[in-house]
Amino acid sequence: MPVDIQPYLDRKREAVDRYLEGHLPAPHSSPAVLHESIQYSLLAGGKRIRPILTMASAEAIGPPPAAVLPVACAFELIHTYSLIHDDLPAMDNDDFRRGKATNHKVYGDGMAILAGDGLHTMAFEWCSRADLVTDVDPRCQVRIIEELALGAGTAGMVGGQALDLQAEHQRVEWEALQQIHAHKTGRLIRAAVRAGALLSGATMTQYEHLTGYAEDIGLAFQITDDILNVTGTRAALGKDAQTDGERGKQTYPSVYGLDGARRLARECVDRAVTRLDGFDEKADPLRGIAHYIVNRTH
Amino acid sequence: MPVDIQPYLDRKREAVDRYLEGHLPAPHSSPAVLHESIQYSLLAGGKRIRPILTMASAEAIGPPPAAVLPVACAFELIHTYSLIHDDLPAMDNDDFRRGKATNHKVYGDGMAILAGDGLHTMAFEWCSRADLVTDVDPRCQVRIIEELALGAGTAGMVGGQALDLQAEHQRVEWEALQQIHAHKTGRLIRAAVRAGALLSGATMTQYEHLTGYAEDIGLAFQITDDILNVTGTRAALGKDAQTDGERGKQTYPSVYGLDGARRLARECVDRAVTRLDGFDEKADPLRGIAHYIVNRTH
């Protein structure tokens, strides 16, 4: 690991948490239960990897505009909405998330659906609100919204979730499974990195290298998630472990073995870091994040 | 009614249907079940009132840009996503919609949640995609996206749905109920009208008058929906009738009587039409739509 990335991650995570706390609708304002349910899931202490990637990507190119925070946080809003919907009984039916009972276990399925829907819209609201995004060229702002939509939608995250849902009822080829993960996790991560690039006015070449970086770490992220599902404990993960095996899901460790999966993840990280060869030390956080992604324990 | 609005509504509805058919992901493209489920609900023959309002509002000011169609259709995408989620067992648990089995009855709850999520994102995608919105000032485009988000989100439609969900478990004051409806139906209708105004470069005064018009017809729309729930048949409505009474919901007819509710709706329409006094004959479709909203039978 070229730099100790932990202090950077802590600093950025705090900035994201502060921004979220400062800009969410107050939990006691009407509709109170909806706002409370949104806060419950959003302020449950996630790693904030997606917004941090947006910020680190913007910084890799130059000083980012102040509006990097609402845009970065929009990716966390989308991520959290997807977790709430994914945990529903009609989907993965999970009881624990980030060490707490899942949203629908506390607020009921109906309110959980609406909390997800509210967070989903809020992501686009934060990217478009005149009082939050003050120093970004509107042309660039529209491109960022387009990235967010394409990363989150049927060609991205939601498409991956739909493929995943279908896969539960049938035997799926390994290559199809990789497609599921590329969509379900990879596209939103890529959009988060690209949004940062757009915010700082990346050149076409920079944008393409950062896109490659994002695709590589997205894959590394998925492989590591699969590994942690095998090796992790519920205490460390904050959710049930060993669930993939129980569900008979094919995963990187089940196909390549634990060592093989770890090697694959490291190869992805090395490739990701190589994509940044043309960037100076301002890209060090991105390099550090790539290593962090495979070394994390939760 | 000053003009026969039906030919206008038919023409516009066909334009919306053609645009939707031409721009949705093909039903057999991957993920096929998701795309099929989206088509199932979106192409089920709705009245397309929201997109038509966007178009009529834009035309009331001047010749609208070509991008009026993707923006207008975005409101139908949001509306359809909200119907799919609203019909789920965890919410209203409805079996019929637009004369067909509801989405989750055909595709299952999980896929219905994802179809709604996919349509939700798609609305923002269509408003931001560079190849669809080619002739709108990006500054104006961002304002339209902001309107769409505020109308659809926790301060608008989703907020109204959350209040509605809470109201099912307790006795609610009549004024609180009116707030629910103003949010659940009114805010998205208002956003649809405002988006049209923004597309045609409305002055601040025009924008405010159109906002008042939208709020008045939004209320008329809700009152008429309540009336139709009492007087309509499942054949005409395409969904179960008389459900409000069964659920013990307070409605305009239950509070004001059927005649009182009809009078209230007509007053709203008259007020809406008065808001358009400063507009010339280009606003005739908006005037006709106001009358149509209370005279419709489904």
Interface residues (C-beta under 8 A of the other chain):
Chain A: P25 S30 P31 V33 L34 H35 I38 H85 L88 A90 M91 G108 D109 G110 M111 A112 I113 L114 G116 D117 G118 H120 T121 M122 F124 E125 C127 S128 R129 A130 V133 D137 P138 R139 Q141 V142 R143 I145 E146 L148 A149 L150 A152 G153 T154 A155 V158 G159 Q161 A162 L163 L165 Q166
Chain B: P25 S30 P31 V33 L34 H35 I38 H85 L88 A90 M91 G108 D109 G110 M111 A112 I113 L114 G116 D117 G118 H120 T121 M122 F124 E125 C127 S128 R129 A130 V133 D137 P138 R139 Q141 V142 R143 I145 E146 L148 A149 L150 A152 G153 T154 A155 V158 G159 Q161 A162 L163 L165 Q166
